């Protein structure tokens, strides 16, 4: 039995450069770097199952981000708007607080 055909991921030089930079960047959000890593592996011709096994995630997650990249490019890798209460703490505050606690708690 054959499953659904996965979308083919074709990267331009600009896209590949951006994705590789995000994977190497230490200050990039983990979720974005994981998505970039998935897309780069998909572009190498690996199946979603293979990418999922290599990264330790579910194959449906790989399929979702593969589809989102094919449909929306780099912009497709960002989080979509979610309904609910707006955030009360900014990313800068989280980083600041985290840095403070690391300094205080590290002997």
C-alpha positions in Angstrom: 0.0 0.0 0.0 1.4 3.4 -1.0 0.9 6.5 1.2 0.4 10.0 0.1 3.2 11.5 -2.0 5.3 13.9 0.0 5.8 17.4 -1.3 9.2 17.9 -3.0 11.4 20.4 -1.2 13.5 22.5 -3.6 15.8 25.1 -2.1 17.2 28.2 -3.7 20.7 29.3 -2.7 19.2 32.1 -0.6 16.8 29.7 1.2 19.6 27.2 1.8 21.9 29.9 3.2 19.2 31.2 5.5 18.2 27.8 6.8 21.8 26.8 7.5 22.4 30.0 9.3 19.4 29.5 11.5 20.5 26.0 12.4 24.0 27.3 13.4 22.7 30.4 15.2 22.7 30.1 19.0 20.2 32.8 19.6 17.6 31.4 17.2 14.5 29.9 18.9 14.8 26.2 19.2 11.5 25.6 17.4 12.8 27.6 14.3 16.1 25.8 14.2 14.4 22.4 14.4 12.1 23.4 11.5 15.0 24.6 9.5 16.9 21.3 10.1 13.8 19.3 9.0 13.5 21.3 5.8 17.2 20.9 5.0 17.0 17.1 5.5 13.9 17.0 3.3 15.7 18.9 0.6 18.3 16.2 0.6 15.7 13.8 -0.6 15.0 12.0 2.7 11.5 10.7 3.4 9.6 12.1 6.4 10.1 8.9 8.3 13.8 9.1 7.9 14.0 12.7 8.9 11.8 12.0 12.0 13.9 9.0 13.0 17.1 11.1 12.7 15.7 14.0 14.7 13.7 12.0 17.2 10.4 13.6 16.3 7.1 12.3 14.9 6.8 11.9 11.1 3.6 14.0 11.1 5.5 16.9 12.5 8.0 16.6 9.6 5.2 16.4 7.1 3.5 19.5 8.5 6.7 21.7 8.2 7.6 20.2 4.8 4.1 21.2 3.6 4.3 24.6 5.2 7.7 25.4 3.6 6.6 24.2 0.2 3.5 26.4 0.3 4.9 29.5 2.1 8.7 29.4 1.8 10.7 30.7 4.7 7.7 32.6 6.0 5.8 29.3 6.3 8.2 28.2 9.1 7.0 30.9 11.5 4.3 30.2 14.1 0.8 31.1 13.0 -1.3 33.4 15.1 -3.0 31.5 18.0 -6.2 32.7 19.6 -6.1 33.3 23.3 -4.9 35.6 25.9 -2.0 37.9 24.7 1.4 37.3 26.2 2.3 39.3 29.3 6.0 38.6 29.2 8.2 39.6 26.2 11.0 37.4 24.8 13.5 39.9 26.0 12.2 39.6 29.6 12.3 35.8 29.4 15.9 35.9 28.2 16.8 38.5 30.9 15.2 36.5 33.7 16.8 33.3 32.5 20.3 34.9 32.3 19.8 36.3 35.8 18.9 32.9 37.3 21.7 31.2 35.6 24.2 33.7 37.0 22.6 33.5 40.5 22.3 29.7 40.7 25.6 28.8 39.1 28.3 28.4 41.8 
